[in-house]
């Protein structure tokens, strides 16, 4: 669907219309919350069955407990990774054709930087490098697409310092507001 889109620009110079962004935001939130809820339910059920298996010395209940705990892990982590990956991919695609892979690079780097240290320092450092490349790539694509970007301290009332494209300005590719 996204690969055949023309390089048309919509609001704020994004390649995707706001309706597509809103739809995928809802899908990601539903999958994230659903995965967490199902994961918590399966985890609680697996824990309860594990306790029952210990009390009754039952191998069948113990095996079912392990299956439910695996389902809990897959649902919780899967919902989280789907929302993260889809958001990063679509965010990159909204900026530039093929830019979704830069978003995926950011997520792979984020996961490598956080979990790679368990495999060794080389993997952790590689994750940091990939994460930095993903961030720089997304910033450069945003500047090139002239989408609004700003810096702001995470404090209530902190002013925004616009780096690129103020929302009050008319901005499109050729700079001519009459061509909208």
C-alpha positions as a Markdown table, in Angstrom:
| # | Residue | x | y | z |
|---|---|---|---|---|
| 1 | Unk | 0.0 | 0.0 | 0.0 |
| 2 | Unk | 2.7 | 2.5 | 1.0 |
| 3 | Unk | 5.2 | 1.6 | -1.7 |
| 4 | Unk | 3.0 | 2.7 | -4.5 |
| 5 | Unk | 2.1 | 6.1 | -3.1 |
| 6 | Unk | 3.0 | 9.1 | -5.1 |
| 7 | Unk | 5.3 | 11.6 | -3.4 |
| 8 | Unk | 2.4 | 14.0 | -2.7 |
| 9 | Unk | 2.5 | 16.0 | 0.5 |
| 10 | Unk | -0.3 | 16.5 | 2.9 |
| 11 | Unk | -0.7 | 18.6 | 6.1 |
| 12 | Unk | 2.6 | 19.6 | 7.6 |
| 13 | Unk | 4.4 | 18.3 | 4.6 |
| 14 | Unk | 3.9 | 14.6 | 5.5 |
| 15 | Unk | 3.5 | 12.0 | 2.7 |
| 16 | Unk | 0.6 | 10.3 | 4.5 |
| 17 | Unk | -2.8 | 11.9 | 5.0 |
| 18 | Unk | -3.9 | 12.6 | 8.6 |
| 19 | Unk | -6.6 | 9.9 | 8.3 |
| 20 | Unk | -3.9 | 7.2 | 7.6 |
| 21 | Unk | -1.8 | 8.5 | 10.5 |
| 22 | Unk | -4.8 | 8.5 | 12.9 |
| 23 | Unk | -5.9 | 5.0 | 11.7 |
| 24 | Unk | -2.5 | 3.5 | 12.3 |
| 25 | Unk | -2.1 | 5.3 | 15.6 |
| 26 | Unk | -5.4 | 3.6 | 16.8 |
| 27 | Unk | -4.3 | 0.2 | 15.5 |
| 28 | Unk | -0.9 | 0.5 | 17.3 |
| 29 | Unk | -2.6 | 1.6 | 20.6 |
| 30 | Unk | -5.2 | -1.2 | 20.4 |
| 31 | Unk | -2.5 | -3.9 | 19.7 |
| 32 | Unk | -0.3 | -2.5 | 22.4 |
| 33 | Unk | -3.0 | -2.4 | 25.1 |
| 34 | Unk | -4.5 | -5.7 | 23.9 |
| 35 | Unk | -1.1 | -7.4 | 24.0 |
| 36 | Unk | -0.5 | -6.1 | 27.5 |
| 37 | Unk | -4.0 | -7.2 | 28.8 |
| 38 | Unk | -3.8 | -10.6 | 27.2 |
| 39 | Unk | -0.2 | -11.0 | 28.4 |
| 40 | Unk | -1.2 | -10.0 | 32.0 |
| 41 | Unk | -4.2 | -12.4 | 32.0 |
| 42 | Unk | -2.1 | -15.3 | 30.6 |
| 43 | Unk | 0.7 | -14.5 | 33.0 |
| 44 | Unk | -1.7 | -14.5 | 36.0 |
| 45 | Unk | -3.3 | -17.7 | 34.8 |
| 46 | Unk | 0.1 | -19.3 | 34.3 |
| 47 | Unk | 1.2 | -18.3 | 37.7 |
| 48 | Unk | -1.9 | -19.6 | 39.3 |
| 49 | Unk | -1.6 | -22.9 | 37.5 |
| 50 | Unk | 2.0 | -23.1 | 38.5 |
| 51 | Unk | 1.0 | -22.8 | 42.1 |
| 52 | Unk | -1.7 | -25.4 | 41.7 |
| 53 | Unk | 0.8 | -27.7 | 39.9 |
| 54 | Unk | 3.2 | -27.4 | 42.9 |
| 55 | Unk | 0.4 | -28.1 | 45.4 |
| 56 | Unk | -0.9 | -31.1 | 43.5 |
| 57 | Unk | 2.5 | -32.3 | 42.2 |
| 58 | Unk | 1.0 | -32.3 | 38.7 |
| 59 | Unk | 3.2 | -32.3 | 35.6 |
| 60 | Unk | 0.3 | -31.5 | 33.3 |
| 61 | Unk | -0.6 | -28.4 | 35.2 |
| 62 | Unk | 3.0 | -27.4 | 35.3 |
| 63 | Unk | 3.3 | -27.8 | 31.5 |
| 64 | Unk | 0.1 | -25.8 | 31.0 |
| 65 | Unk | 1.5 | -23.1 | 33.3 |
| 66 | Unk | 4.7 | -22.9 | 31.2 |
| 67 | Unk | 2.6 | -22.6 | 28.0 |
| 68 | Unk | 0.5 | -19.8 | 29.5 |
| 69 | Unk | 3.6 | -18.0 | 30.6 |
| 70 | Unk | 5.1 | -18.2 | 27.1 |
| 71 | Unk | 1.9 | -16.9 | 25.7 |
| 72 | Unk | 2.0 | -14.0 | 28.2 |
| 73 | Unk | 5.6 | -13.2 | 27.1 |
| 74 | Unk | 4.8 | -13.4 | 23.4 |
| 75 | Unk | 1.6 | -11.3 | 23.7 |
| 76 | Unk | 3.1 | -8.6 | 25.9 |
| 77 | Unk | 6.4 | -8.3 | 24.0 |
| 78 | Unk | 4.7 | -8.8 | 20.6 |
| 79 | Unk | 2.2 | -6.0 | 21.2 |
| 80 | Unk | 4.9 | -3.6 | 22.4 |
| 81 | Unk | 7.3 | -4.5 | 19.5 |
| 82 | Unk | 4.5 | -4.2 | 16.9 |
| 83 | Unk | 3.4 | -0.8 | 18.1 |
| 84 | Unk | 7.1 | 0.4 | 18.2 |
| 85 | Unk | 8.0 | -1.1 | 14.9 |
| 86 | Unk | 4.9 | 0.0 | 13.0 |
| 87 | Unk | 5.1 | 3.5 | 14.4 |
| 88 | Unk | 8.7 | 3.9 | 13.5 |
| 89 | Unk | 8.2 | 2.5 | 10.0 |
| 90 | Unk | 5.2 | 4.6 | 9.2 |
| 91 | Unk | 6.8 | 7.7 | 10.8 |
| 92 | Unk | 9.8 | 7.3 | 8.4 |
| 93 | Unk | 7.5 | 6.6 | 5.4 |
| 94 | Unk | 5.5 | 9.8 | 6.3 |
| 95 | Unk | 8.7 | 11.8 | 5.8 |
| 96 | Unk | 10.2 | 10.2 | 2.8 |
| 97 | Unk | 9.6 | 7.1 | 0.5 |
| 98 | Unk | 11.7 | 4.3 | 1.9 |
| 99 | Unk | 12.2 | 6.2 | 5.1 |
| 100 | Unk | 10.4 | 3.5 | 7.1 |
| 101 | Unk | 13.6 | 1.5 | 7.1 |
| 102 | Unk | 15.4 | 4.3 | 8.9 |
| 103 | Unk | 12.7 | 4.1 | 11.5 |
| 104 | Unk | 13.3 | 0.4 | 11.8 |
| 105 | Unk | 17.0 | 1.0 | 12.1 |
| 106 | Unk | 16.2 | 3.3 | 15.1 |
| 107 | Unk | 14.2 | 0.5 | 16.7 |
| 108 | Unk | 16.8 | -2.2 | 16.1 |
| 109 | Unk | 19.4 | 0.2 | 17.6 |
| 110 | Unk | 17.2 | 0.9 | 20.6 |
| 111 | Unk | 16.7 | -2.8 | 21.2 |
| 112 | Unk | 20.3 | -3.5 | 20.6 |
| 113 | Unk | 21.4 | -0.8 | 23.0 |
| 114 | Unk | 19.1 | -2.0 | 25.7 |
| 115 | Unk | 19.4 | -5.8 | 25.3 |
| 116 | Unk | 22.7 | -6.1 | 23.4 |
| 117 | Unk | 24.7 | -5.7 | 26.6 |
| 118 | Unk | 23.5 | -9.1 | 27.7 |
| 119 | Unk | 25.2 | -10.7 | 24.7 |
| 120 | Unk | 28.4 | -8.6 | 25.1 |
| 121 | Unk | 29.7 | -5.0 | 24.8 |
| 122 | Unk | 30.2 | -5.2 | 21.1 |
| 123 | Unk | 26.4 | -5.8 | 20.6 |
| 124 | Unk | 25.5 | -3.0 | 23.0 |
| 125 | Unk | 27.9 | -0.5 | 21.2 |
| 126 | Unk | 26.5 | -1.6 | 17.8 |
| 127 | Unk | 23.0 | -0.9 | 19.1 |
| 128 | Unk | 24.0 | 2.6 | 20.2 |
| 129 | Unk | 25.6 | 3.3 | 16.8 |
| 130 | Unk | 22.5 | 2.0 | 15.0 |
| 131 | Unk | 20.2 | 4.1 | 17.3 |
| 132 | Unk | 22.3 | 7.3 | 16.6 |
| 133 | Unk | 22.2 | 6.6 | 12.9 |
| 134 | Unk | 18.4 | 6.1 | 13.0 |
| 135 | Unk | 17.9 | 9.4 | 14.9 |
| 136 | Unk | 20.2 | 11.4 | 12.7 |
| 137 | Unk | 18.5 | 9.9 | 9.6 |
| 138 | Unk | 15.0 | 10.7 | 10.8 |
| 139 | Unk | 16.0 | 14.3 | 11.7 |
| 140 | Unk | 17.6 | 14.8 | 8.3 |
| 141 | Unk | 14.6 | 13.4 | 6.5 |
| 142 | Unk | 12.3 | 15.7 | 8.6 |
| 143 | Unk | 14.5 | 18.7 | 7.7 |
| 144 | Unk | 14.4 | 17.8 | 4.0 |
| 145 | Unk | 10.7 | 17.3 | 4.1 |
| 146 | Unk | 10.3 | 20.6 | 6.0 |
| 147 | Unk | 8.0 | 19.2 | 8.6 |
| 148 | Unk | 7.6 | 21.1 | 11.9 |
| 149 | Unk | 10.3 | 20.2 | 14.5 |
| 150 | Unk | 11.1 | 21.8 | 17.7 |
| 151 | Unk | 13.2 | 21.4 | 20.9 |
| 152 | Unk | 11.5 | 21.8 | 24.3 |
| 153 | Unk | 12.4 | 21.0 | 27.8 |
| 154 | Unk | 10.1 | 18.4 | 29.5 |
| 155 | Unk | 8.9 | 21.0 | 32.0 |
| 156 | Unk | 5.4 | 22.5 | 32.1 |
| 157 | Unk | 5.4 | 25.9 | 30.4 |
| 158 | Unk | 8.7 | 25.5 | 28.7 |
| 159 | Unk | 8.9 | 27.4 | 25.4 |
| 160 | Unk | 9.3 | 25.6 | 22.1 |
| 161 | Unk | 12.3 | 26.4 | 20.0 |
| 162 | Unk | 11.4 | 25.7 | 16.4 |
| 163 | Unk | 14.2 | 24.1 | 14.4 |
| 164 | Unk | 12.3 | 23.6 | 11.2 |
| 165 | Unk | 8.9 | 24.8 | 9.9 |
| 166 | Unk | 6.7 | 26.8 | 12.3 |
| 167 | Unk | 3.1 | 25.6 | 12.2 |
| 168 | Unk | 1.9 | 29.2 | 11.5 |
| 169 | Unk | 4.0 | 29.4 | 8.3 |
| 170 | Unk | 2.8 | 28.2 | 4.9 |
| 171 | Unk | 5.3 | 25.6 | 3.8 |
| 172 | Unk | 5.4 | 23.3 | 0.9 |
| 173 | Unk | 8.0 | 22.0 | -1.5 |
| 174 | Unk | 8.2 | 25.1 | -3.8 |
| 175 | Unk | 7.5 | 27.7 | -1.1 |
| 176 | Unk | 4.5 | 29.1 | -3.0 |
| 177 | Unk | 1.4 | 29.2 | -0.7 |
| 178 | Unk | -0.9 | 29.6 | -3.7 |
| 179 | Unk | 0.0 | 26.1 | -5.0 |
| 180 | Unk | -1.8 | 24.2 | -2.1 |
